[in-house]
Amino acid sequence: MKSYVFLVMSLSLAVFLSGCSDEKVMALPEKGKVMPVFTMISLSGEKISSKALFKDKVVVFNVWATWCPPCRDEMPDLIKLSEMLPKDKFLVVGLATDQMLQHVKDFVKEHHVSFPIYWDDGGKAIALDVLGVARYPETFVLNRKGVLVERVVGGFPWASPQIKVILEAIYNTGAVPTVQHKEIKKP
């Protein structure tokens, strides 16, 4: 009888595990690797593949929310950055994680956000499950091949000439340039 119970339990476990093995296990973004592909929803309801949107451009992909003070603080810099960069080579794009789409639309209109914003209802389908983002803002910088070259957690001053130079270097080389410190001599 014990053998029969053990056999039934083993078969049940095997059936359960085989059912689980069919699930898609998605790898979280990792520096030096191609960013996972996902489908986003525009503020007008259209679906677009990240692969198609990001193709052949250096991408500054910002995950944010309208209710997040650091996100709101860095938005003017992201807007300025998007205006500083040539659109044929660079893309600044946002993924809003609010639960209410109307809040995102109102924010975009009120703050004159000039770059594309997409919506992830509550941040669960893409931000958390695909990107592993649980705190906002978080920004992913991708090279032209879709490889993640930098991940910035928290607000950041994006609208500076130095950032533009770094992004141009990423466009040309595919990598974040290394900084060489020059020795400063006292007079």
PyMOL commands that set and color helices and strands:
alter all, ss='L'
color gray80, all
select helices_A, chain A and resi 2-20+50-54+69-84+101-110+121-128+161-173
alter helices_A, ss='H'
color red, helices_A
select strands_A, chain A and resi 39-42+47-49+58-64+90-96+117-119+138-142+148-153
alter strands_A, ss='S'
color yellow, strands_A
deselect
rebuild
show_as cartoon
